[in-house]
Amino acid sequence: KPLQGLQKPVQLLAMRKGAGSMGGWRYEVCPEGAAALERLGARRVAVASVCGLRRTGKSMLLDALQNPERSVGTQDNTAGL
């Protein structure tokens, strides 16, 4: 039975470009994801992680999981490693 408010996937982490001379990439916890995990308590969760070479469909797959009603496009607006 789905938990109230979690009928779709929730992003847990986001990559951000750091500032300044030491500004590499870093991961940040998404507030929505942290709140969703807190609401789950001790329930089991499934986490999906997608890795692969550039331009191989990772973002398309994750977009399809997060927004199944939205059509998949070819817009390149991701920040990969």
C-alpha positions in Angstrom: 0.0 0.0 0.0 1.6 3.3 -1.0 2.3 5.9 1.7 0.1 9.0 1.5 1.9 11.5 -0.7 4.4 9.0 -2.3 2.5 7.8 -5.3 5.5 8.6 -7.5 9.3 8.4 -7.3 11.1 11.1 -5.2 14.6 12.5 -5.8 16.8 11.9 -2.8 20.1 13.5 -4.0 21.1 16.3 -6.4 24.4 17.2 -7.9 25.5 20.8 -7.5 28.5 22.6 -8.9 30.5 24.1 -6.1 31.5 27.8 -6.0 35.0 29.4 -5.8 38.4 28.0 -6.8 37.7 24.6 -5.1 34.3 24.3 -6.8 34.0 20.7 -7.8 30.8 18.7 -8.0 29.0 17.8 -4.7 25.9 15.9 -3.7 23.1 17.5 -1.7 20.1 15.9 -0.1 16.9 17.1 -1.7 14.5 18.5 1.0 11.5 16.7 -0.6 13.4 13.4 -0.5 14.5 13.8 3.1 11.0 14.6 4.2 9.6 11.6 2.3 12.1 9.3 4.0 11.3 10.7 7.4 7.6 10.0 6.8 8.4 6.4 5.9 9.9 5.7 9.3 11.0 2.0 9.5 9.3 1.0 6.3 11.3 -0.7 3.4 12.2 1.5 0.4 13.6 0.8 -3.0 16.3 3.0 -4.4 17.1 3.2 -8.2 20.4 4.5 -9.3 21.3 4.9 -13.0 24.9 5.1 -14.3 26.3 5.0 -17.8 28.2 6.7 -20.5 27.2 10.2 -21.8 24.2 10.3 -24.1 23.0 6.7 -23.4 19.5 7.4 -22.0 20.0 7.7 -18.3 18.0 10.9 -17.9 15.3 9.7 -20.3 14.8 6.6 -18.1 14.7 8.6 -14.8 12.4 11.2 -16.4 10.1 8.4 -17.5 10.1 7.0 -14.0 9.4 10.3 -12.3 6.9 11.7 -14.9 5.2 8.8 -16.7 2.4 11.1 -18.1 5.0 13.4 -19.7 6.3 12.7 -23.2 10.0 12.0 -23.4 12.0 14.6 -25.4 15.5 15.1 -26.6 16.3 18.1 -24.5 19.9 17.9 -23.0 19.7 19.8 -19.8 21.4 17.5 -17.3 24.6 18.0 -15.4 26.5 14.7 -15.6 29.8 13.8 -14.0 
